[in-house]
């Protein structure tokens, strides 16, 4: 918007208002931000392209080195086949760290059949090398992978070894892809290689050196683990034990893993009786006194100073709000009502409002005989109660000598309780035949009486130190299924 400004002796001039300045500044800022965003995105793309090119060059260099080796020398340190190439290494280019992983294995070409269907019985047709270069950029983790086949100089020949086959399944027997399978053995040279299960859940490692004691460990993020076990002085009958590779033979093992489940264990003491009571040794448990006072262990009318008593009088107990209230049970009182006087007790909520007769029959009139049945009072509606006394004096004064409000409370959380969970799966037995269990968790509940655990699927028994289990919200042993969330509320007695 422009305003014409006339100056004496001069023609009208155009000027800018504050709104014009603000609008122009906003437009300029938007243009600047758009240009800045484009420049920043362009710089990121350029940086990523440069880093990816460097990673590709590193991968190519490693591949060229592998291709330059004699066929028999193509292998990794601790790998199958064995060689002098490190499985992992790190290189730095332009202050960027690149991780290099080299994996080499034998490949059974399907052209002449695979596995037991191989027409010539040779499953080590040639070697396949995969080089993966990983790096981290401002946009996250990146990697570049190259794969090549290394063929022998003549016709394919047996390596004199055997084949290791690991099949990875879940709790239902379905294949698990992408599981890390680590194979190690104290052979010469040592074997320590990690590879991953394919879409069918299988890992083949042909060309393994004939030997005993091949240790297999199967893991996957968020899953349970499976492995073979040592034979030692305790576990004299491991199950499964380590694998043995025999020349020209396939040694197979099946390993079951699945998604971890959660179990929240909470420990409680049982429901127990409780009570509020007052013998009127002082007025600390009494409120809303009207013409009444506490004296000599009684709640009674206040003297009027002329030899009589103020009347009517009333008083109310402090509110009773039990923690972890389960049920209200009864109310009782001991009354003294000389001739010509009356003393009545009523049931009120925590604020002093009398409960209706529909909840406590006769409450509006009041009670002089006890106990009063409170089992019909809903704790959800009335989490807090109080007792009300109405006292009418004559020549003498009535009195309340004591009163009680009874209830049950619980379950109450029990903190710092030691317990042990033991799964049903075994990994072997002792020389005397005693089972050795795969999962034994000894822990304690925390200050709130709870403990959260991640567990593999299994049936878990529980033992609690120093206590007897009265009941549990889920049956014992706990049947834990893969990937499920479970809660066990356990009631304990000493």
Residue pairs with C-beta under 8 A, 6 or more apart in sequence:
1 17
1 19
1 20
2 14
2 15
2 16
2 20
3 14
3 15
3 17
4 12
4 13
4 14
5 12
5 13
5 14
5 15
6 12
6 13
7 13
44 138
44 139
47 137
47 138
48 137
48 139
48 142
50 94
51 96
51 135
51 137
51 142
52 142
52 144
54 93
54 94
54 96
54 98
55 98
55 133
55 134
55 135
55 142
55 143
55 144
56 133
56 144
56 146
58 91
58 93
58 98
58 100
58 133
59 100
59 131
59 132
59 133
59 144
59 145
59 146
60 146
62 100
62 102
62 131
62 133
63 129
63 131
63 146
63 148
65 85
66 74
66 85
66 102
66 104
66 129
66 131
66 148
66 150
67 148
67 150
69 83
69 85
71 127
71 150
71 151
71 152
71 153
73 83
73 84
74 81
74 83
74 85
74 104
74 127
74 129
74 150
75 81
75 82
75 83
75 84
75 85
75 104
75 127
76 82
76 83
76 85
76 86
76 87
76 102
76 103
76 104
76 193
77 83
77 84
77 85
77 86
77 87
77 189
78 87
78 184
78 189
78 190
78 191
78 192
78 193
79 87
79 103
79 104
79 105
79 191
79 193
80 105
80 106
80 161
80 164
80 183
80 191
80 193
80 205
80 206
80 207
80 208
80 209
81 104
81 105
81 106
81 127
81 159
81 207
82 189
82 191
82 209
83 104
85 102
85 104
86 102
87 101
87 102
87 103
87 193
87 194
88 99
88 100
88 101
88 102
89 99
89 100
89 102
90 97
90 98
90 99
90 100
91 97
91 98
91 100
92 98
96 135
97 135
97 136
98 133
98 134
98 135
99 133
99 134
99 135
100 131
100 132
100 133
101 131
101 132
101 134
102 129
102 130
102 131
103 129
103 130
103 132
103 193
103 195
104 127
104 128
104 129
104 130
104 150
105 127
105 128
105 195
105 204
105 205
105 206
105 207
106 123
106 124
106 125
106 126
106 127
106 128
106 159
106 205
106 206
106 207
107 125
107 126
107 127
107 128
107 149
108 114
108 115
108 118
108 123
108 124
108 125
108 204
108 206
109 125
109 126
112 118
112 119
112 120
112 125
113 119
114 123
115 123
115 163
115 204
115 250
116 250
120 156
121 158
121 248
122 156
122 157
122 158
123 163
123 204
123 206
124 156
124 157
124 158
124 159
124 161
124 206
124 207
125 156
126 149
126 150
126 151
126 152
126 156
127 149
127 150
127 151
128 147
128 148
128 149
128 150
129 147
129 148
129 149
129 150
130 145
130 146
130 147
131 145
131 146
131 147
132 143
132 144
132 145
133 143
133 144
133 145
134 141
134 142
134 143
135 141
135 142
135 143
136 142
158 248
159 206
159 207
160 210
160 247
161 206
161 207
161 208
161 209
161 210
161 245
161 247
162 206
162 208
162 210
162 245
162 246
162 247
162 248
162 249
162 250
162 251
163 204
163 205
163 206
163 207
163 208
163 245
163 249
163 250
163 251
164 183
164 203
164 204
164 205
164 206
164 208
164 214
164 216
164 243
164 245
164 250
164 251
164 253
165 202
165 203
165 204
165 205
165 250
165 251
165 252
165 253
166 181
166 183
166 197
166 202
166 203
166 205
166 216
166 218
166 252
166 253
166 254
166 255
167 175
167 201
167 202
167 252
167 253
167 254
167 255
168 175
168 176
168 179
168 181
168 197
168 201
168 202
168 203
168 218
168 226
168 254
168 255
168 256
168 257
169 175
169 176
169 201
169 254
169 255
169 256
170 176
170 256
170 257
170 258
170 259
170 482
171 256
171 258
171 457
171 481
171 482
174 201
175 197
175 199
175 200
175 201
175 202
176 197
176 201
176 220
176 223
176 257
176 258
177 197
177 198
177 199
177 200
177 201
178 196
178 197
178 220
179 196
179 197
179 201
179 218
179 219
179 220
179 223
179 257
180 194
180 195
180 196
180 218
180 219
180 220
181 194
181 195
181 196
181 197
181 203
181 216
181 217
181 218
182 192
182 193
182 194
182 216
182 217
182 218
182 219
183 191
183 192
183 193
183 194
183 195
183 205
183 208
183 214
183 215
183 216
184 190
184 191
184 192
184 193
184 214
184 215
184 217
185 191
185 209
185 211
185 213
185 214
185 215
185 242
186 213
187 209
187 211
191 208
191 209
191 214
193 205
195 203
195 205
196 203
197 203
208 214
208 245
208 251
209 245
210 245
210 246
210 247
211 244
211 245
212 242
212 244
213 242
213 244
214 228
214 242
214 243
214 244
214 245
214 251
215 227
215 228
215 230
215 242
216 227
216 228
216 242
216 243
216 253
216 255
217 225
217 226
217 227
217 228
218 225
218 226
218 227
218 255
218 257
219 225
219 257
220 257
222 259
222 260
223 257
223 258
223 259
223 260
224 257
224 258
224 260
224 456
224 457
225 257
225 456
226 255
226 256
226 257
227 255
228 238
228 240
228 241
228 242
228 243
228 253
229 235
229 238
229 239
229 240
229 241
229 242
229 427
229 428
230 238
230 242
231 237
231 238
231 241
234 430
234 436
235 427
235 428
235 429
235 430
235 436
236 428
236 429
236 430
236 431
237 428
237 429
237 430
237 431
238 427
238 428
239 426
239 427
239 428
239 429
240 253
241 428
243 251
243 253
244 251
245 251
257 456
258 456
258 457
258 482
258 483
259 482
259 483
260 454
260 455
260 456
260 482
260 483
261 454
261 455
261 456
261 457
261 480
261 481
261 482
261 483
261 484
261 485
261 486
262 452
262 453
262 454
262 455
262 484
262 485
262 486
263 421
263 452
263 453
263 455
263 460
263 478
263 480
263 486
263 487
263 488
264 450
264 451
264 452
264 453
264 485
264 486
264 487
264 488
265 419
265 421
265 445
265 450
265 451
265 452
265 453
265 462
265 488
265 490
266 413
266 445
266 449
266 450
266 487
266 488
266 489
266 490
267 413
267 414
267 415
267 417
267 419
267 445
267 449
267 450
267 464
267 490
267 492
268 410
268 411
268 412
268 413
268 414
268 449
268 489
268 490
268 491
268 492
269 410
269 411
269 412
269 414
269 491
269 492
269 493
270 410
270 411
270 470
270 491
270 492
270 493
271 326
271 408
271 409
271 410
271 411
272 408
272 409
272 410
272 412
273 329
273 406
273 407
273 408
274 322
274 406
274 407
274 408
274 409
275 404
275 405
275 406
275 407
276 285
276 317
276 320
276 404
276 405
277 402
277 403
277 404
277 405
278 285
278 286
278 317
278 402
278 403
278 404
279 297
279 401
279 402
280 286
280 294
280 297
280 298
280 299
280 400
280 401
280 402
281 297
282 294
283 289
283 293
283 294
285 317
285 318
286 294
286 299
286 315
286 316
286 317
286 318
287 315
287 316
287 317
287 318
288 314
288 315
288 316
288 352
289 314
289 315
290 313
290 314
290 315
291 301
291 302
291 310
291 311
291 312
291 313
291 314
292 299
292 300
292 301
292 302
292 310
292 313
292 314
292 315
292 389
292 391
293 299
293 300
293 302
297 401
298 336
298 399
298 400
298 401
299 315
299 389
299 391
299 399
299 400
300 309
300 313
300 391
300 397
300 398
300 399
300 400
301 309
301 310
301 311
301 313
301 391
301 393
301 397
301 398
302 309
302 310
302 313
303 309
303 310
304 310
308 393
308 395
309 393
309 397
310 393
311 391
311 392
311 393
311 394
312 390
312 391
312 392
312 393
313 390
313 391
313 392
313 393
314 388
314 389
314 390
314 391
315 388
315 389
315 391
315 400
316 348
316 352
316 386
316 387
316 388
316 389
317 386
317 387
317 388
317 403
317 405
318 386
319 350
319 351
319 384
319 385
319 386
320 350
320 384
320 385
320 386
320 405
320 407
321 350
321 383
321 384
322 407
322 409
323 409
323 412
324 409
324 410
324 411
324 412
325 379
325 383
325 407
325 408
325 409
326 379
326 407
326 408
326 409
326 410
327 375
327 379
327 407
327 408
328 374
328 375
328 377
328 379
328 382
328 385
328 405
328 406
328 407
329 374
329 375
329 406
329 407
329 408
330 370
330 371
330 372
330 373
330 374
330 375
330 406
331 345
331 347
331 367
331 370
331 371
331 372
331 374
331 387
331 403
331 404
331 405
331 406
332 370
332 371
332 372
332 403
332 404
332 406
333 345
333 367
333 370
333 387
333 389
333 400
333 401
333 402
333 403
333 404
334 400
334 401
334 402
334 403
335 343
335 345
335 368
335 398
335 399
335 400
335 401
336 343
336 398
336 399
336 400
336 401
337 343
337 368
337 398
338 394
338 395
338 396
338 397
338 398
339 394
339 396
340 394
340 395
340 396
341 391
341 392
341 393
341 394
341 396
341 397
341 398
342 368
342 390
342 391
342 392
342 398
343 368
343 389
343 390
343 391
343 392
343 398
343 399
343 400
344 365
344 366
344 367
344 368
344 389
344 390
345 366
345 367
345 368
345 370
345 372
345 387
345 388
345 389
345 400
345 403
346 354
346 363
346 364
346 366
346 367
346 387
346 388
346 389
346 390
347 354
347 355
347 360
347 363
347 372
347 374
347 377
347 385
347 387
347 388
348 354
348 355
348 385
348 386
348 387
348 388
349 355
349 382
349 384
349 385
349 386
350 383
350 384
350 385
350 386
352 386
352 388
354 363
354 364
354 388
355 363
355 377
355 382
355 385
356 363
356 364
357 363
357 364
359 376
359 377
359 378
359 382
360 372
360 374
360 376
360 377
366 390
371 406
374 385
374 406
374 407
377 385
385 405
386 405
387 403
387 405
389 400
389 403
391 397
391 398
391 399
391 400
392 398
411 489
411 491
413 448
413 449
413 450
414 445
414 449
414 492
415 445
415 446
415 447
415 448
415 449
416 444
416 445
416 446
416 447
417 444
417 445
417 449
417 464
417 465
417 467
417 492
418 442
418 443
418 444
418 464
418 465
418 466
419 442
419 443
419 444
419 445
419 451
419 462
419 463
419 464
419 465
420 440
420 441
420 442
420 443
420 462
420 463
420 465
421 439
421 440
421 441
421 443
421 453
421 455
421 460
421 461
421 462
421 478
422 437
422 439
422 440
422 441
422 460
422 461
422 462
422 463
423 437
423 438
423 439
423 440
423 455
423 456
423 458
423 459
423 460
424 437
424 458
424 459
424 460
424 461
424 477
425 437
425 438
425 439
425 458
426 435
426 436
426 437
426 438
427 436
427 437
427 438
428 436
429 435
429 436
430 436
438 458
439 455
439 456
439 458
439 460
441 453
441 455
443 451
443 453
444 451
445 451
455 480
456 480
456 482
457 480
457 481
457 482
458 480
459 477
459 478
459 479
459 480
460 477
460 478
460 480
461 476
461 477
461 478
462 469
462 476
462 477
462 478
462 488
462 490
464 490
464 492
466 494
467 492
467 493
467 494
468 492
468 493
468 494
469 476
469 490
469 491
469 492
470 491
470 492
470 493
471 490
471 491
472 488
472 489
472 490
472 491
473 487
473 488
473 489
473 490
474 486
474 487
474 488
478 486
478 488
480 486
